[in-house]
Amino acid sequence: MRILQKPRHQFIFFLLLFFIINFLQIIFSEVIEDEAYYWVWSQDLAFGYFDHPPLVALWIRISSLFFDGEMGVRFFSTLSFTLMLIVIWKMIDLKNKNNYIWLFFVLIISMAMLNIYGFITTPDTPLLLFTAIFLYFYQRFLKEESWLYTFGLGFAMAGMLYSKYHGILVIFFTVLSNFKLLKNKRFWIASGFGFLLFFPHLYWQYINDYPSFRYHLIERGAKKYKFEYTLMHFVNQIAIVGITFPLIYYAFFKEQAKNNFEKALKYIVYGFFIIFFFSSFKSNPQAQWTVVILIPLILFSFRFFVNHPQLRKKLVYIAMIQLAILLVARVFFASEKLSPVVLEPHLAKTWVYKLEKKTDHKPLVFLNYAYRSASVYYFYTGIRTHVYSILQGRKSQYDIDDSEAFMQHKDVYAVSDIVKGPFLVMKGDKKLRGTPINNFTTFQKVKCILPGKEMILTPGKEVKLSFEIFNTYQKDITFENVEILGVFQKKKKVLKEISLKFNDLKVMKAKEKKILKTSFTAPDIEYDKETTFRISLRFYNLGDGFQGNKIKVKVIN
């Protein structure tokens, strides 16, 4: 093993070892439902998607150039993870670092959640790579403001933003740590270059009526505060590191920032922690939201453990235990036979092919929160799916893609755990039921726009209603299989549905707008400050859709 005595060969050896382990993982592991959802995106590349920016779809499309199936979803993620490790190693600025190559990879093992992105493809996968690239170019930029580092910095900014909107926080906390950047012309050039690269996504948002921004900032809404949300935020910061967390965080807090680059690293860690701490007051935090802090933790921890041999021994001991846990978890993830519980990747086999047979291989229209189910079904069967979004659930990419158009005039099955119809299959603990629909015809993208910001009413009294209906399609539509409803809600809960009648509404020409007027008796329900009203369309009695904007309800007795 004389060849491994050279530092360069040692690094390549460990890098290849990680690559091979991750490559084996993608060979033997089924996709998770989120990955299947992003795979659907990759079938139609665009500059944006409903939930996230587009880079995750590009990652999958590149993978599919080399392989099919699960490997065609994940291969490029394994490559990008390997590249990320190289970039992080390049950022370590210690003269004797080549003596501790093994320690670097021990630290990678010590970051439990980081290892997941060696074989899983989600928006965090490219985000981690471009965060590392951004920090690399920022470190170089602080030493030498060359054009290479200037444009490299801008490229990395765009890469982070194209990966996930969280990337803006990395940029923000970097600037916050060094206000002199705001007086630096080269930094403004880098930012301008990044903006130009990112502009196609902003334009995509504009021409599609800002679906991502509307969802994340408005439609998603705040949840009622629960203490466990805040508690979970703290638990997540432990979970992303794993059982090595006491030593890793101790190392981070003990190591002082020696320059502006390291100051930025500190700000990123503290900034992400604080931002998502406050976020926990209105939503249930997820561990991956702060996963980028693992890169600064690695950089500070490496220097600390190089200089503290006693604690380094403890780290190695605990990291080896964590390695054993990770390897067992990987085996369970890959093999349903060895796993003591049914994990998400194993679940698809229990229902997808049974459902395909029960529905006579017809295209499926899923309801409610089923965009993941629809995606994994499409991935494994090759049969197109669509999601009929209803108010009790949420919108998804299926609300803006061409899946509805594909289903028109086809014989389909409507499938959900809430749809009325015969039992089909079990999906986990949910009973999926279905009903066949012949000549399926919908126009879910029609818009029903209520004027103003509130509706004033008195329970039991007549309410005069006027709103604009807009046929967004390039074709005429007929109102045969649809019911127009006025819906009172409290957040996602439907309080009351009012059937609205329009005798003169039979056909709307392509791109036509009409003002519809009617009246109804205000229902006697429990109104409060969270009560809202909207117009909704219901097709085939499947559920109330998102066609209308929400306005507040003000009650006058």
N, C-alpha and C positions, 0 to 999 in steps of 0.2 A: 504493500500500500504506500510505497514511497511517493507515488504520484500525488497523494493527498497531503503531502507535507507542504506543498505550495499553496498559499492563501487563495489564489485565483481558482485553483482546482478544487479546493475545499468548498468554496462558495458555490461553484457550479454543481458539485456533488449534492449538496444539500438542496439546492434549487431544483435539480432534476428529481430528487427524492420526493419533494413536495408535489412536483408536477405529476409524477407517476401515480402517487396516492390519489390525487384529485382526479386524474384521468380514469383510474380504475373506478372511482366513485361515480363518475358520470356514465360509465358503461353499465353499471349494475343497478342504478337507482332510477326509479320512475320520477316523472316531473311532479312538482307540487302544483296546486291549482292556480296560484298566482303566476307561475311560470307559463302555464298553459294560456292564461289570459294575455300575457305579453307576447306569447307566440302568435296568437290571433292578430295582434297588432302588426307583427312582422310580416304577415301575409299581404299587407298593403302599406308600404312604407310612406310616411308623411313627416312633415316638420313638427307635428304635435299630435297628442292623443288626449283623451278626456281626463285621465287621472294624473299623468306625468308627461314630462318632455320625452322626446323620441329615441334617445340613445339606447335604451334597453331593447327596443325593437331592432335597431341596427345591429346590436350585439348578437341577437338571435339570428338575424338574416345572415350575418357573416358566418356564424356557426353552421348554418344550414348549407353553406357552400361546400363544406367538407364532409358533413355527416347528415344522416336522417335521424328521425326519432328523438329520443332524449339527448343524445350526443349533439344533434343538430340544434338543440336549444342552449347547450351549456359549454360546448368546446371552447368558444372564444373567451368565456368567463375564466376558464382555467388558464388560458394564455395571458389574459389581462391581469389576473392575480399574480402570476409569475413575474410579469413586468413591473407590477406595483412593488413587489419585494425588492427588485433591483433598484428602483427609484428611491425607496426608503433607505436602503443600504448606502446609496450614493450621498444621501443627506447627512449621514453620520460623520461628524467632523472631529475625529480623534486620530492622532498619529499612530497609536498602537491598535487600531480597531481590527487589523488583520489577524491579530493574535486571539481575537474573540469572535471569530465568525460563528462558531458553535453557539455562543451566547445569543447572538442575533436570532438564530432560528429557535432557540429555547424561548425567547421572548415572543416570537410569532406563535408558538404553541401556547404561550401564556395568555394570549388574547383569544379567548374561546370563540367569540362570534366572528372574528376576522376569518377564521378557518372555514366558516360556512361559505364565504364568498369565493372560495377556490373552486366550488362546483355548483353553486346556485346562481341563477340569473334573475336578478331583480334590479330596479333602478339604483340601488346602493352599490351594485357591482361596478359599473363605470364610474359612479361618484367617488368611490374609494381610489380608483386609479387616477382620476383627474385631480382629486385633492392632493395626492402624493406629487403629481406632476406640477401642480400649482405651487406647492410649498418648495419643491426643488427649484423651480425657476425664480421664485421670490428670494430664496436664499442666495442664488447666484446674482440676481438683480441688485441686491443690497451691496454686493461686493463690486460689481461691474455693470454699469447701465448700458450694456451693449444692445444692438438692435436684435440680436438673437434672443437674448433674455427678455427683452421688451415684448417682442411678438410672441415668444414662448409663454410669457405670463398671460397675455391676452387670449391666446389659444386655450390655455388651461382654464381661464375664467369661463370662456364659452363652453368648454367641455363639462365643467361642473354644472353649469346651468342647464345644459342639454341633458344631463343625467338626472338631476332632481333639483327642485327649487330650493332645497336646503343648501345648495351650493352658494347662494347669495349670502348666507350667514358666515361662511368661511371667508368670503371677500370682506364682508362688513367688519368682522372682528379683527381681521388683518389690518384694515385701515384704522380701526379704533385703537389698535396697539401702536400705531405710528402715524400721527397726524401729518407729519412732514411729507407723506406721500401725496397729500392734497396740493402741495406746492411743487411737486415733481412733474415736469412736462412729459418725461418718458413714461411715467406711470399713467398719466392721462391718455397718452397714445396707446398704451397697452389696454387700458379700459375701453377706449374707443374702438380698437381693433376687436376686442372681445364682444362689444355691443354689435358691431357690424356682422360678426359671425353668428350672433344669437338673433339678429333681427328677423330672419325667416320664420323663426318660431313665434315671435311676437306678431308678425303679420298673419301667420296661421291662426293665432288666437283671435285676431281682429276679424278676419273674414268668416270665422266660425262662431262669432258672438261670445268670445272669451269663455268657453266651456270650463276649462280647468280653473281659472280664477274665480268664476262664479261658484263652482262646486266647493273649492277649498275655503273661500272667504265668506260665502253667503249661504249656499244651500246646505252645506254640511252642518252648520249650526253648532251652538254650544250645548253640551250635555249638563244636566244638573250635577253640581259638584258632589263628589264622594271622596272621603278621606283616602280610600284605598287607591284612588288615582294618583295622588301625591306620593303615597307610600310606594306604589308601583314604580314611580319615576326613580326613586332611590334604589329599589331592587334591580331595576334595569341596568343601572350603572355598575352594579356588582355582576349581573348576569353577562354583560357583554365582555367582561374580562375573564370571569370564571373563578375558580378557587384560589387563584394566585392574586386576587384583588387586594388583600391587605398589603402585600409587598409592592405591588405595582403602584398603587396610589400613594403609599409611603414614599417610594422613590420619586414620584412626580412632585409631591409636596416638598420634599427635602432639596431637590435640585433647583437651584436658582437660575433664572434667565440671565444669560451673560451678554446678550446682544439683542438687536431688534428682531431678528429672526426667531429666536427662542421666546422673546416676549410675545410675538404673534402666536406661537404654539400655546403658550399659557392662556392667552386671551380666548383662543378657540375652545379650549377645554372648559374654562370657566364660563364662557359665553354660551356654549351649547347647554351646559348644565343649568344655567339660570333661565335661559329662554324656555326650555322645556319643563322646568320647574313651574314657571308661571302658566305654561300651557296646560299643565295637569289640573288647573283649577276649572278648566272648561272642556277637557277631553281626556280620554283614556290613553295614556302615553304608550308608545311602542318602543321596544328596545332598540330597533334599528335606527330610530331618529337621531341618536347620538353616536352612531358607530364610527363616524369620522374621527372622533377624539382618540381612537385607538392609535392612530399614526403619531400624534404628539406624545402619547404615553410611551410608545416604543422608543422614540428618540431620547426622551429624558431618562427612561429606565435603563437604557443601554449604558449611558455614561455613569449613572449611579452604581450599577452593579459591577462595572469594570473597576470602580474605585472602592468597592466594599465587598471584599472576598468572603467574609463570613455570611453576610446576607445573600450573597450570590449562591452559596452552597444550599441555603434554604430554598431559594427560588428554584434551583435545579431539581431539588427533591420534590417540591410541590408541583412543578411543571411536569415532571414525569408521571405523577399521579393523574394530572389533568390530561396528559397525552393518552394514558390508558383509558380514561373516561371517553375522550373524543374518539378513539379508535373503536371502542365498543358501540358508541352512539352511531358511528359511521356504518358499522356492520348492521345494526338494527335498522338504520335508514335504508340500507340497500336490500335487506332480506326480510321479507314478511314472515318467513318460517322461523327465523331466529329471534325476531323481535317479540318481546312478551306482550306488547300492545299493538293495536292497529294504528300505524302512523299515517299521516295524510298521503304520502306517496303510494301507500298500499291500498288506499280506500277505493281508488278508481276501478281496480279489478273486481271489486265486490258488487258494482252496480252498472258500470258503463255498458258492458256487452249484454247483460241481461236486459237492460232498458232498450238497447238497439233491437233485440229480438221482439220484445213486447210491443214495440211501436212500429213494427214491420219495416224497419230501416228508413222510415220517413224523416224528413227534416223536423227538428224539434224547436218549439218556441217555449223557452223557460220564463218563469215569472219570478218576481220579487228579487231577493238578494242572490240571484242565480247566475250572475255573469261568470263566476268561477266554474260552476258546474257546467254551464254551457260551453265554456272554453275547453275544459278537460275532456268533455264528451266529443267535441269536434276534433281535438288533438288525436284521440285514440281511435276514433271510428272513421274519420275523414268525412263525416256527414255534417253539412252546414247547420248551424244553430243561430237562433236569434233570441234576444232577451226583451220581453215585454215589461218595461219598467212601470212599477206602480208606486203610489204614494207611501205605502208602508215600507218600501225599500229605499233604493237610491238609483240615480242614473249611472250609466257606465259608457264605455266606448261603443257599446251596441246602440246607443241612442244617436250617435252621429256617423256611424259607418254605413255600409251598404247592405247590411244583413237583412234589414226590413225589406228592402227592394228585392232581394233575392227570394224572399218567401212569398211574394205576391202571386196570388192565383195558384199556389201549390196546395196539395193536400198535406197537412202537417198534424203534429200532435202538440197540444199545449200541456206542459209538464210543470208540476210544482208540488210542494208539500201543502199548499193551500188551495189549489185548484179543485173544483168539483169534478169527480170522475172516479173510475175504478182504480184500485190499488195496482201499482206497477212493480216497483222495487223498493228496497230499503237502501237509503244512502246514509250510512252511519246510523244515527238514531232517528232519522227523518223518513217518513213514509211518502214516497213520491207517487202522486196520482196523475192521471192524464186523461185528456179527452181529445178525440180526433176532430179536426176542423177541415172541411173541404173548401177549396177555393179561398184560401186565407187572404183577406184583403184588409189592410189597415193603413192609416196615415197618421202615425204617432208624432210626426214632426210638425204638424199644424200648430200654430201659435194662437192662443186666446189671451188677449191683452186687456186687463182691467185698467181703467184710468185712475189716477190719484193714488194715494197711499193708504187710505182707510175707507171702510164701509160703515156708515152710521145706520143703525137699525133699532127697532123696538120689538122684542119678542111678541109674536102673535099678530103683528102689523105687516102690511104689505111693503115689500121692498122692490123698488123699480131698478132694474138692472140693465146696463148698457156696456157692451165691450166690443173690441175689434177682434175678428177672426181672420187669420192670414194663412192662405194656402201656400206653404213654402215650396211646394213641389212644382216640377216642370210639366205637370199633367193635370187634367181635370180630376176632381174627386167627387164621389157621390156618397151621401149620408144614409146608407142602407143598414149596415151592421154596427152602427155606432149610436151611443146615447150620450147626450151632452148633460153634464152635471155641474151643479154648484156645490162645492165641498167645503164644509167647515172643519178646521183642523186645530189641534194643539200639538205643535211640533209634528211628529210623524203620525200621531194618532188621529184617525178620522172620527170626528164627533157626529157629523150628520151629512147625508148626501141628499141634495134636492134635484129632482129630475126637471130639466128645463126644456120647454117646448118651443119650437120655431117652425111654424107651418110652411113658411116660404123658403126654408133652407133644404134644398134637394141636391143641387150641383154647385160646385165652385170651380171656376176656370183656373188654369195654371197661374200662379203668382197673384191671384185675386185677393183683395181685402174687402171685408164687409163689416158694417156696424150692425150688430144684433141687439135687439131690445126685447125684454120680457119682464115679467114680475113674478114674485113668489112670496109666500108668507114666511116671515122670519121664524125659525124653529125655537122652541122653548128648551134650550140646552144650557149647560153650565158654562157661561162665558167668563173669561178672565183676560188679563192683559196679553196672554200668549195665544189667544184665539185668532185664527186667520181664515181668510176665504180665498178661494181660487176657482177657476173654471177647469174642468177636467173632461176628457173623453174616455168612454169605456167601450171597448170593442168585444163582442162575443161574450159579454158579461164576465170578462176575465179580471177586471180591476180598473181602478181609476188612475189615469196617466198624468204626466207632468206638463200638460200643454199650457196651463195658465200660470201667470205670475201670482205670487201671494201678496195679499194686502191685509192690513190689520182690521180688526172688527171693533167698533166703538158702540157700546150699548147705551141707549137713552131710554129710561123707563118713564 
